[in-house]
């Protein structure tokens, strides 16, 4: 915790567009450092806290999007949930005072050594560009602070266990990881994180060959170490450290051996071993409960033997900071900017420390190891017991590994054989395919093909070439480590591997006509599931994987059915498919609705294109009958359309369906065939009429029985469940109606009538012991709070600001009284932006005008824009009551403005 005075030297910085936050000014010119500055010269204690941020790929391989995961409620999926609990909070970490008020906001990525999995970074880039940019900015600022050495390091691309990968995949994983990193951070990575820190000497060699300088391992992975040879000690004695006794306060050099078995001094990888006990305590103890606890625990590792410098490094899953341990990003933030500097410790990263203090010791590694398996890497191929529990076995691991290895080898043969038809060197093309994965634009694709094609490829050849490359991408994704990590093959992680394998098999068949699925299933049947429903891996595949496959016809059916509820533009994107509406006609008779159209679908991934004709009949309610067929010419299409709409005029569903069967055949699609997200949206729309009637019914029951319900409460007798349900439904319905109206009219400020109505509902709900458990109400209140705050501070009108703030504070209090606990994080960020830009200068101007204090009495740096605000305050009619109101609003938002309030008297 800290007080405002500790942060008075903070200035307003604009590190990311629309995110102006209070952050320390530390962007110093390295040439200005004193000669004994620890950022320039190795001296004192250095602290490195490394976060391995990673989520397994969750995208459906057919639509390239993460689908809803009910187990992640109240969020859409686990990526989104952990984003809210970890990734965003660390990008905007609060520094609090002793009263729990926000003093400043810190970008933890500026101080935290970190790697973020490329697949997770791709998701973050799509989901929240601001947080994504703050991660990039954190690395850039750390480069400026630490002599060009950034906090971010790369990761092997999709988290495969490197010792279990063949040589080809090892190199592709490293090359894709490097290229993805450079495309985001604008520099080459110095270090690389290995999935599960799994390593063997072929992996060490691959890292060296690809220019990686260092990696990070667990202390248990070292076998022995010794001082580097010198003139004084040409043959230092080896020290056995196989039980984890290696000293983690220094870096080590790991040499390769030449063909004669001698050490090759020109080929080496530097290695940091993190402090095992402290890292474990961070994940499983209360070390992160406060910055004081964290500093105390790290301090126990500091050697007091007079060595000139040492590094205390810890490493853990990045999700520990906020997801596994809620709120602990605040502990890190305070430790980075207050606790560690007070102790004289330098917060750094591995690359910077290595530049100041190269290894003076060498290390030999155990043959094959990882940080999360006591048996080498058996957790990802055998029934070793790691990751198990209870009575479930992991005998399925070996057959799954063997089956995927077999499939990988078959796909390599397919790729090499057919790839030479399109590319000069298929191996080089595969390694450079990451360029296309990062940017699938037509321009980039043209450049890619022009560089590697054996001849100008036709459109169909390009499609097959992309199918082959996508087949290889999925053959890498199917080895993602998470599939073996837990106790059962049918868990989502194992099923995801099989989905990637299925897609790779399908792509191979589309290019070659070769069906690998039958043999794949025969081998997969040897994997025994713990779940009686499945029994073996092939049944997991049939029940959980085959049913999730998506064809072009299904995409067309999705488009057709959803077009009844969505007004599609001529060109629209549906997941990874671009749609072009070439014709569309809709007609209604009674409860029947018929739509007939023509749509062209193009895969954004493979550029495959198909032209479909569709007809969809909605019989009312949940009943849909949809038919699809390839476009066969304008004449046939026009006759089809005429025939079906003539049948509709008879107002007979049977006649229309008979006509559809005659034209399209027996195959049809229903609501169940839609992609899950859209199906659930349409289900909600179809239910709306019923829900409206129920709202009206329950509201009437509530009104008719209000006196009886109150009597139950007066006599402290439990209200019958049926009546209590009526109370909750009726009040929730009223609440939703009012907040919708409040938002609709909010462009001119918050309606006092609507606020009063909400307050009446709040009082009523409290008297009747009823909670308003409605996500829509909470989300709407959060949007209204944010929008109203922005309007108040942006308009900056002293004549109306007091009333506007009163209304906003009423709204915030309503959220808490309704027990909705609205999140005020974004509102705090907006307020802090205006605190430095407007509120502090206005206060300074008022103080100057009153001659009660000089501007220097509050030592806050202000920009030229803020100077204008000071002058405006001096010359304007801003009074102390308006300024106090502004600051009190900050208190309502849990911002520390105590010193400014005290300055105003």
Secondary structure, DSSP 8 states (H G I E B T S, - for coil): ---GGGGTT-EEEEEETTEEEEE------GGGS-TT-TTTS--EEEEEEEEEE-----EETTTTEE---GGGTTSSSHHHHHIIIIIHHHHTEEEE-TTS-EEEEE-GGGTSEEEE-HHHHHHHHHH-HHHHHHHHHHHHHHHHHTTT--SB-EE-TT-B-GGGS-HHHHHHHHHHHHHHHHHHHSS--SBEE-GGG-B-HHHHHHHHHTT--EEEEEGGGEEEEEE---SS-TT---EE-TTTT--TTS-EEEEEE-TTS-EEEEEEEEEEEE-HHHHHHHHHSSGGG-HHHHHHHHHTT---S--SEEEEEEEEEGGGBTTTBTTHHHHHHHIIIIIHHHTT-EE--HHHHHHHS--SEEEEE-SSBBTTBTTTTGGGTS--STT-BTTB--THHHHHHHHHHHHHHHHHHHHHHHHTTTBS-HHHHHHHTHHHHH---HHHHHHHHHHHBSS---HHHHHHHHHHHHHHHHHHHTTBTHHHHSS-TTSHHHHHHHHHHHHHHHHHHHHH----HHHHHHHHTTSB-SSTTT-BHHHHIIIIIGGG---HHHHHHHHHHHTTTS---SEEEETTEEEEEEEEEEEEETTEEEEEEEEEEEETTT--EEEEEEEEEEEETTEEEEEEEE---HHHHHHHHHHHHHHHTTT-HHHHHHHHHHHH-S--B-GGGS-HHHHHHHHHHHHHHHHHHHHHHHHHHHHHTHHHHHHHHHTT----HHHHHHHHHHHHHHHHHHHHHHHHTGGG---HHHHHHHHHHHHHHHHTT-----HHHHHHHHHHHHHHHHHHHHH--TTTHHHHHHHHHHHHHHHHHTT-----HHHHHHHHHHIIIIIHHHHHHHHHHHTSS-GGGS-----HHHHHHHHHHHHS---HHHHHHHHHHHHHTTB--HHHHHHH-
